[in-house]
Amino acid sequence: MELLEKLRAIKEKFDRINEQLSDPANMNNQEKLISLSKERSDLTEIVEAYNKYEMTIRNIEGNQEIINKEKDRELIDLAETELTELKKQKETFEEEIKILLIPKDPNDNKDVIVEIRAGTGGDEAGLFAADLYRMYSRFAEVKGWRKEVIDFNESGLGGVKEVVFSLNGNGVYGDLKFENGVHRVQRVPLTETQGRVHTSAASVVVMPEAEDIQVDIDPNDLRIDVFRSGGAGGQNVNKVETAIRITHIPTGMVVSCQDERSQLKNRQKAMKVLRARLYDMKQKEVTDEIAATRKSIVRSGDRSDKIRTYNFPQNRVTDHRISLTLYNLSNIIEGDINELIEALKLADRAEKLKASVEI
């Protein structure tokens, strides 16, 4: 049985990792212990599923033996009834295991850089961008993630032209990667006197943070400008040149940061965003190649697509990629987006499973 053999190989690897974690020779090697612990964590769920699957197979074999060899009719009937249920359990475990065997996105556990920009719709688009920023901020609070603002540009009426921030925590990219795209809102703006519903939009970009080793940036490819920060922040912000603007000459990417009072800290934050953008661009090139051969139910965040509509008059949110409509917009806009995220994850796993079967 190919599936069983594959699972046994994983179990053997899991056991070897446990032995290495218990080996006194590795106790002083923190880097190796961290690596082994991560490997063990990645395999734990599938090993637990395998143990249940293997036990079910043994029970099936045991009941089959009773049916073949036992003379007691009552005992045979009991074994046959149990066998039917065990076979159903076996099929269920097989489907769960197939999903667990799908290769995980190596970026899922990475921290992220999130960029939210107001799109079409004037002041209303800026207000909607601010709503999205608050939505993700509150979701991050619930998840226990740490948020750090990198750049924040306000618009009229308390809206946001653009906000860039990082989120650090467990599985951040895995939860937010499907938020990439254009988000559309339908509601009556504050400035609308006739009660007419307007449509405006904001774009969301979620990028996994790139480590230095993943994105090689030649210092000669950078033009770094220093300027005075604007906006609120006290005398130091306005009189001292602490704001940083970095231009990546080969791609034309421009990153600014003026959130910190320290020029060094602003430079570090700006470089973090630049690395993430370059890494995201590289990842997108690979994703586009895959998309050319197989259209996914949950697309990889093509920013030209309107991925979701927030309709305030009907208290409705519709995710167009998976045709999911929920009538709890008032909760969602306050950060309760877990149901949306889990539905997108499920659709993605189903599509990957379908693709693996087709291959």
Contacts in CASP RR format, 6 or more apart in sequence:
PFRMAT RR
TARGET T0000
AUTHOR 0000-0000-0000
METHOD contacts of the structure
MODEL  1
MELLEKLRAIKEKFDRINEQLSDPANMNNQEKLISLSKERSDLTEIVEAY
NKYEMTIRNIEGNQEIINKEKDRELIDLAETELTELKKQKETFEEEIKIL
LIPKDPNDNKDVIVEIRAGTGGDEAGLFAADLYRMYSRFAEVKGWRKEVI
DFNESGLGGVKEVVFSLNGNGVYGDLKFENGVHRVQRVPLTETQGRVHTS
AASVVVMPEAEDIQVDIDPNDLRIDVFRSGGAGGQNVNKVETAIRITHIP
TGMVVSCQDERSQLKNRQKAMKVLRARLYDMKQKEVTDEIAATRKSIVRS
GDRSDKIRTYNFPQNRVTDHRISLTLYNLSNIIEGDINELIEALKLADRA
EKLKASVEI
3 94 0 8 1.000
3 97 0 8 1.000
3 98 0 8 1.000
4 54 0 8 1.000
4 57 0 8 1.000
6 101 0 8 1.000
7 46 0 8 1.000
7 50 0 8 1.000
7 53 0 8 1.000
7 54 0 8 1.000
7 97 0 8 1.000
8 50 0 8 1.000
10 43 0 8 1.000
10 46 0 8 1.000
10 47 0 8 1.000
10 50 0 8 1.000
11 47 0 8 1.000
11 50 0 8 1.000
13 43 0 8 1.000
14 40 0 8 1.000
14 43 0 8 1.000
14 44 0 8 1.000
14 47 0 8 1.000
17 36 0 8 1.000
17 39 0 8 1.000
17 40 0 8 1.000
17 43 0 8 1.000
18 40 0 8 1.000
20 26 0 8 1.000
20 32 0 8 1.000
20 36 0 8 1.000
21 33 0 8 1.000
21 36 0 8 1.000
21 37 0 8 1.000
21 40 0 8 1.000
26 32 0 8 1.000
26 33 0 8 1.000
26 36 0 8 1.000
27 33 0 8 1.000
42 104 0 8 1.000
45 100 0 8 1.000
46 97 0 8 1.000
46 100 0 8 1.000
46 101 0 8 1.000
49 93 0 8 1.000
49 96 0 8 1.000
49 97 0 8 1.000
49 100 0 8 1.000
50 97 0 8 1.000
52 93 0 8 1.000
53 90 0 8 1.000
53 93 0 8 1.000
53 94 0 8 1.000
53 97 0 8 1.000
56 86 0 8 1.000
56 89 0 8 1.000
56 90 0 8 1.000
56 93 0 8 1.000
57 90 0 8 1.000
59 82 0 8 1.000
59 86 0 8 1.000
60 83 0 8 1.000
60 86 0 8 1.000
60 87 0 8 1.000
60 90 0 8 1.000
63 79 0 8 1.000
63 80 0 8 1.000
63 82 0 8 1.000
63 83 0 8 1.000
63 86 0 8 1.000
64 83 0 8 1.000
66 75 0 8 1.000
66 76 0 8 1.000
66 79 0 8 1.000
67 76 0 8 1.000
67 79 0 8 1.000
67 80 0 8 1.000
67 83 0 8 1.000
70 76 0 8 1.000
70 79 0 8 1.000
98 353 0 8 1.000
98 356 0 8 1.000
99 349 0 8 1.000
99 353 0 8 1.000
102 349 0 8 1.000
102 352 0 8 1.000
102 353 0 8 1.000
102 356 0 8 1.000
105 173 0 8 1.000
105 174 0 8 1.000
105 177 0 8 1.000
107 173 0 8 1.000
107 174 0 8 1.000
107 177 0 8 1.000
107 208 0 8 1.000
107 283 0 8 1.000
108 171 0 8 1.000
108 173 0 8 1.000
108 174 0 8 1.000
108 177 0 8 1.000
109 170 0 8 1.000
109 171 0 8 1.000
109 172 0 8 1.000
109 173 0 8 1.000
109 174 0 8 1.000
110 171 0 8 1.000
110 172 0 8 1.000
110 173 0 8 1.000
110 208 0 8 1.000
110 209 0 8 1.000
111 166 0 8 1.000
111 167 0 8 1.000
111 168 0 8 1.000
111 169 0 8 1.000
111 172 0 8 1.000
111 173 0 8 1.000
111 208 0 8 1.000
111 209 0 8 1.000
112 166 0 8 1.000
112 167 0 8 1.000
112 172 0 8 1.000
112 173 0 8 1.000
112 176 0 8 1.000
112 206 0 8 1.000
112 207 0 8 1.000
112 208 0 8 1.000
112 209 0 8 1.000
112 276 0 8 1.000
113 150 0 8 1.000
113 164 0 8 1.000
113 165 0 8 1.000
113 166 0 8 1.000
113 206 0 8 1.000
113 207 0 8 1.000
113 209 0 8 1.000
113 272 0 8 1.000
113 273 0 8 1.000
113 276 0 8 1.000
113 277 0 8 1.000
114 136 0 8 1.000
114 164 0 8 1.000
114 165 0 8 1.000
114 166 0 8 1.000
114 167 0 8 1.000
114 176 0 8 1.000
114 204 0 8 1.000
114 205 0 8 1.000
114 206 0 8 1.000
114 207 0 8 1.000
115 162 0 8 1.000
115 163 0 8 1.000
115 164 0 8 1.000
115 203 0 8 1.000
115 204 0 8 1.000
115 205 0 8 1.000
115 207 0 8 1.000
116 129 0 8 1.000
116 132 0 8 1.000
116 133 0 8 1.000
116 136 0 8 1.000
116 160 0 8 1.000
116 162 0 8 1.000
116 163 0 8 1.000
116 164 0 8 1.000
116 202 0 8 1.000
116 203 0 8 1.000
116 204 0 8 1.000
116 205 0 8 1.000
117 129 0 8 1.000
117 161 0 8 1.000
117 162 0 8 1.000
117 202 0 8 1.000
117 203 0 8 1.000
118 125 0 8 1.000
118 126 0 8 1.000
118 128 0 8 1.000
118 129 0 8 1.000
118 155 0 8 1.000
118 159 0 8 1.000
118 160 0 8 1.000
118 161 0 8 1.000
118 162 0 8 1.000
118 202 0 8 1.000
119 125 0 8 1.000
119 126 0 8 1.000
119 129 0 8 1.000
119 200 0 8 1.000
119 201 0 8 1.000
119 202 0 8 1.000
119 203 0 8 1.000
120 200 0 8 1.000
120 201 0 8 1.000
121 198 0 8 1.000
121 199 0 8 1.000
121 200 0 8 1.000
121 201 0 8 1.000
122 155 0 8 1.000
122 200 0 8 1.000
123 155 0 8 1.000
123 156 0 8 1.000
123 157 0 8 1.000
123 159 0 8 1.000
123 189 0 8 1.000
123 191 0 8 1.000
124 185 0 8 1.000
124 187 0 8 1.000
124 189 0 8 1.000
124 190 0 8 1.000
124 191 0 8 1.000
124 198 0 8 1.000
124 200 0 8 1.000
125 200 0 8 1.000
125 201 0 8 1.000
125 202 0 8 1.000
126 155 0 8 1.000
126 156 0 8 1.000
126 158 0 8 1.000
126 159 0 8 1.000
126 160 0 8 1.000
126 161 0 8 1.000
126 200 0 8 1.000
126 202 0 8 1.000
127 157 0 8 1.000
127 158 0 8 1.000
127 159 0 8 1.000
127 189 0 8 1.000
127 190 0 8 1.000
128 183 0 8 1.000
128 185 0 8 1.000
128 200 0 8 1.000
128 201 0 8 1.000
128 202 0 8 1.000
128 310 0 8 1.000
129 155 0 8 1.000
129 159 0 8 1.000
129 160 0 8 1.000
129 161 0 8 1.000
129 162 0 8 1.000
129 163 0 8 1.000
129 202 0 8 1.000
130 158 0 8 1.000
130 159 0 8 1.000
130 160 0 8 1.000
131 185 0 8 1.000
131 333 0 8 1.000
132 183 0 8 1.000
132 202 0 8 1.000
132 204 0 8 1.000
133 160 0 8 1.000
133 163 0 8 1.000
133 165 0 8 1.000
134 333 0 8 1.000
134 334 0 8 1.000
134 335 0 8 1.000
135 332 0 8 1.000
135 333 0 8 1.000
135 334 0 8 1.000
135 335 0 8 1.000
135 337 0 8 1.000
136 167 0 8 1.000
136 176 0 8 1.000
136 179 0 8 1.000
136 335 0 8 1.000
137 147 0 8 1.000
138 334 0 8 1.000
138 335 0 8 1.000
139 335 0 8 1.000
139 336 0 8 1.000
139 337 0 8 1.000
139 338 0 8 1.000
140 146 0 8 1.000
140 147 0 8 1.000
140 167 0 8 1.000
142 335 0 8 1.000
143 169 0 8 1.000
143 170 0 8 1.000
143 172 0 8 1.000
143 175 0 8 1.000
144 169 0 8 1.000
145 167 0 8 1.000
145 168 0 8 1.000
145 169 0 8 1.000
145 170 0 8 1.000
145 172 0 8 1.000
146 167 0 8 1.000
146 168 0 8 1.000
146 169 0 8 1.000
147 165 0 8 1.000
147 166 0 8 1.000
147 167 0 8 1.000
148 165 0 8 1.000
148 166 0 8 1.000
148 168 0 8 1.000
148 269 0 8 1.000
149 163 0 8 1.000
149 164 0 8 1.000
149 165 0 8 1.000
149 259 0 8 1.000
150 164 0 8 1.000
150 165 0 8 1.000
150 166 0 8 1.000
150 257 0 8 1.000
150 259 0 8 1.000
150 269 0 8 1.000
150 270 0 8 1.000
150 272 0 8 1.000
150 273 0 8 1.000
151 162 0 8 1.000
151 163 0 8 1.000
151 164 0 8 1.000
151 256 0 8 1.000
151 257 0 8 1.000
151 258 0 8 1.000
151 259 0 8 1.000
151 273 0 8 1.000
152 160 0 8 1.000
152 162 0 8 1.000
152 163 0 8 1.000
152 164 0 8 1.000
152 259 0 8 1.000
153 160 0 8 1.000
153 161 0 8 1.000
153 162 0 8 1.000
153 163 0 8 1.000
154 160 0 8 1.000
154 161 0 8 1.000
155 161 0 8 1.000
157 190 0 8 1.000
157 191 0 8 1.000
164 273 0 8 1.000
166 209 0 8 1.000
166 272 0 8 1.000
167 176 0 8 1.000
173 206 0 8 1.000
173 208 0 8 1.000
174 345 0 8 1.000
175 341 0 8 1.000
176 206 0 8 1.000
176 341 0 8 1.000
177 206 0 8 1.000
177 208 0 8 1.000
178 298 0 8 1.000
178 301 0 8 1.000
178 307 0 8 1.000
178 321 0 8 1.000
178 341 0 8 1.000
178 344 0 8 1.000
178 345 0 8 1.000
178 348 0 8 1.000
179 204 0 8 1.000
179 206 0 8 1.000
179 307 0 8 1.000
180 204 0 8 1.000
180 205 0 8 1.000
180 206 0 8 1.000
180 300 0 8 1.000
180 301 0 8 1.000
180 302 0 8 1.000
180 303 0 8 1.000
180 307 0 8 1.000
181 203 0 8 1.000
181 204 0 8 1.000
181 205 0 8 1.000
181 301 0 8 1.000
181 302 0 8 1.000
181 303 0 8 1.000
181 305 0 8 1.000
181 306 0 8 1.000
181 307 0 8 1.000
182 201 0 8 1.000
182 202 0 8 1.000
182 203 0 8 1.000
182 204 0 8 1.000
182 303 0 8 1.000
182 304 0 8 1.000
182 305 0 8 1.000
182 306 0 8 1.000
182 307 0 8 1.000
183 201 0 8 1.000
183 202 0 8 1.000
183 203 0 8 1.000
183 204 0 8 1.000
183 306 0 8 1.000
183 307 0 8 1.000
183 308 0 8 1.000
183 309 0 8 1.000
183 310 0 8 1.000
184 199 0 8 1.000
184 200 0 8 1.000
184 201 0 8 1.000
184 306 0 8 1.000
184 308 0 8 1.000
184 309 0 8 1.000
184 310 0 8 1.000
185 199 0 8 1.000
185 200 0 8 1.000
185 201 0 8 1.000
185 202 0 8 1.000
185 309 0 8 1.000
185 310 0 8 1.000
185 311 0 8 1.000
185 312 0 8 1.000
186 197 0 8 1.000
186 198 0 8 1.000
186 199 0 8 1.000
186 309 0 8 1.000
186 310 0 8 1.000
186 311 0 8 1.000
186 312 0 8 1.000
186 313 0 8 1.000
187 197 0 8 1.000
187 198 0 8 1.000
187 310 0 8 1.000
187 311 0 8 1.000
187 312 0 8 1.000
187 313 0 8 1.000
188 195 0 8 1.000
188 196 0 8 1.000
188 197 0 8 1.000
188 198 0 8 1.000
188 312 0 8 1.000
188 313 0 8 1.000
189 198 0 8 1.000
192 198 0 8 1.000
197 313 0 8 1.000
201 306 0 8 1.000
203 303 0 8 1.000
205 280 0 8 1.000
205 303 0 8 1.000
207 276 0 8 1.000
207 277 0 8 1.000
207 279 0 8 1.000
207 280 0 8 1.000
208 276 0 8 1.000
208 279 0 8 1.000
208 280 0 8 1.000
208 283 0 8 1.000
209 272 0 8 1.000
209 275 0 8 1.000
209 276 0 8 1.000
209 279 0 8 1.000
210 275 0 8 1.000
210 276 0 8 1.000
210 278 0 8 1.000
210 279 0 8 1.000
211 275 0 8 1.000
212 275 0 8 1.000
214 275 0 8 1.000
214 279 0 8 1.000
215 275 0 8 1.000
215 278 0 8 1.000
215 279 0 8 1.000
215 282 0 8 1.000
217 248 0 8 1.000
217 271 0 8 1.000
217 274 0 8 1.000
217 275 0 8 1.000
217 278 0 8 1.000
221 248 0 8 1.000
221 249 0 8 1.000
221 250 0 8 1.000
222 246 0 8 1.000
222 247 0 8 1.000
222 248 0 8 1.000
222 249 0 8 1.000
223 246 0 8 1.000
223 247 0 8 1.000
223 249 0 8 1.000
224 244 0 8 1.000
224 245 0 8 1.000
224 246 0 8 1.000
224 247 0 8 1.000
224 267 0 8 1.000
225 244 0 8 1.000
225 245 0 8 1.000
225 246 0 8 1.000
225 247 0 8 1.000
226 241 0 8 1.000
226 242 0 8 1.000
226 243 0 8 1.000
226 244 0 8 1.000
226 245 0 8 1.000
226 263 0 8 1.000
227 241 0 8 1.000
227 243 0 8 1.000
227 245 0 8 1.000
228 237 0 8 1.000
228 238 0 8 1.000
228 239 0 8 1.000
228 240 0 8 1.000
228 241 0 8 1.000
228 242 0 8 1.000
228 243 0 8 1.000
229 237 0 8 1.000
229 238 0 8 1.000
229 242 0 8 1.000
229 243 0 8 1.000
229 258 0 8 1.000
230 237 0 8 1.000
230 238 0 8 1.000
230 243 0 8 1.000
230 258 0 8 1.000
231 237 0 8 1.000
231 238 0 8 1.000
236 242 0 8 1.000
236 261 0 8 1.000
237 258 0 8 1.000
237 261 0 8 1.000
240 261 0 8 1.000
241 263 0 8 1.000
242 258 0 8 1.000
242 260 0 8 1.000
242 261 0 8 1.000
242 262 0 8 1.000
242 263 0 8 1.000
242 266 0 8 1.000
243 256 0 8 1.000
243 257 0 8 1.000
243 258 0 8 1.000
243 266 0 8 1.000
244 256 0 8 1.000
244 257 0 8 1.000
244 258 0 8 1.000
244 263 0 8 1.000
244 266 0 8 1.000
244 267 0 8 1.000
244 270 0 8 1.000
245 254 0 8 1.000
245 255 0 8 1.000
245 256 0 8 1.000
245 270 0 8 1.000
246 254 0 8 1.000
246 255 0 8 1.000
246 256 0 8 1.000
246 267 0 8 1.000
246 270 0 8 1.000
246 271 0 8 1.000
246 274 0 8 1.000
247 253 0 8 1.000
247 254 0 8 1.000
248 254 0 8 1.000
248 255 0 8 1.000
248 274 0 8 1.000
248 278 0 8 1.000
251 278 0 8 1.000
251 281 0 8 1.000
253 274 0 8 1.000
253 277 0 8 1.000
253 278 0 8 1.000
255 270 0 8 1.000
255 271 0 8 1.000
255 273 0 8 1.000
255 274 0 8 1.000
255 277 0 8 1.000
256 270 0 8 1.000
257 266 0 8 1.000
257 267 0 8 1.000
257 269 0 8 1.000
257 270 0 8 1.000
257 273 0 8 1.000
258 266 0 8 1.000
259 266 0 8 1.000
259 269 0 8 1.000
260 266 0 8 1.000
260 269 0 8 1.000
284 300 0 8 1.000
287 300 0 8 1.000
291 299 0 8 1.000
291 300 0 8 1.000
294 355 0 8 1.000
296 348 0 8 1.000
296 351 0 8 1.000
297 321 0 8 1.000
297 322 0 8 1.000
297 347 0 8 1.000
297 348 0 8 1.000
297 350 0 8 1.000
297 351 0 8 1.000
298 321 0 8 1.000
298 322 0 8 1.000
298 344 0 8 1.000
298 347 0 8 1.000
298 348 0 8 1.000
298 351 0 8 1.000
299 305 0 8 1.000
299 307 0 8 1.000
299 321 0 8 1.000
301 307 0 8 1.000
305 320 0 8 1.000
305 321 0 8 1.000
306 320 0 8 1.000
307 319 0 8 1.000
307 320 0 8 1.000
307 321 0 8 1.000
308 317 0 8 1.000
308 318 0 8 1.000
308 319 0 8 1.000
308 320 0 8 1.000
309 316 0 8 1.000
309 317 0 8 1.000
309 318 0 8 1.000
309 320 0 8 1.000
310 316 0 8 1.000
310 317 0 8 1.000
310 329 0 8 1.000
310 332 0 8 1.000
310 333 0 8 1.000
311 317 0 8 1.000
311 318 0 8 1.000
311 329 0 8 1.000
312 329 0 8 1.000
314 327 0 8 1.000
314 329 0 8 1.000
315 327 0 8 1.000
315 328 0 8 1.000
315 329 0 8 1.000
315 330 0 8 1.000
316 325 0 8 1.000
316 326 0 8 1.000
316 327 0 8 1.000
316 329 0 8 1.000
317 325 0 8 1.000
317 326 0 8 1.000
317 328 0 8 1.000
317 329 0 8 1.000
317 332 0 8 1.000
317 340 0 8 1.000
318 324 0 8 1.000
318 325 0 8 1.000
318 326 0 8 1.000
319 325 0 8 1.000
319 340 0 8 1.000
319 343 0 8 1.000
319 344 0 8 1.000
321 344 0 8 1.000
321 347 0 8 1.000
322 343 0 8 1.000
322 344 0 8 1.000
322 347 0 8 1.000
324 340 0 8 1.000
324 343 0 8 1.000
326 332 0 8 1.000
326 339 0 8 1.000
326 340 0 8 1.000
328 336 0 8 1.000
332 340 0 8 1.000
END
